Amino acid sequence: MNIRPDYWQSVYTGSTEVSLTDQKRSYEVVPTIECRDLDHWAAVRVPDAAFAEVDTVRVAFVDGVRRIDMHGIIDGNPPYYGVFGSVAAGCMQMCGSHAHDVTEALCDEAVRHYFVTNAPDPDMKTLKLASDASCPFDVEYEIRSAASHDPGDFGQELNNLM
């Protein structure tokens, strides 16, 4: 498999044509879900009794991010497309009302690199971007076939992998 970089900036969809639709969103925003009268919106007061329990409460924050590093074109007839992407997720756990040191609160984290492609049955499982002498690390991308063959959906595939 010969993969060439697609030099479009990664914030765009690459050099492929992405179909644009007039499809309506499948959800509805309901601004009055927490307060029936928006003119009287106010912060919800926490009962004083809740503060007595705060030092025994444990809270975990889980968040993640995905980034498209670069688009790629797989040589062939027809050519196939893909994105090099990185995903990361982490969890912080805090207990009590005191200040927490971030490194002590971090209880789990993971970073993965994927090459998501619409090529059928890629002949490799991983793709290692070899470093040169000036770069002290290697980056290895796990190759995944996308559920959708539309290159515009590759970002969603990265979200699913995250």
NORZI-V826464 format. One record per helix or strand of 2 or more residues. SS is the DSSP state (H for helix, E for strand). FROM is the first residue (numbers start at 1). TO is the last residue. If there is no record, write none. Layout:
SS	FROM	TO
SS	FROM	TO
This chain:
E	3	6
H	38	40
H	48	51
H	54	56
E	58	74
E	80	95
H	102	105
E	106	117
E	126	129
E	139	145
H	151	161
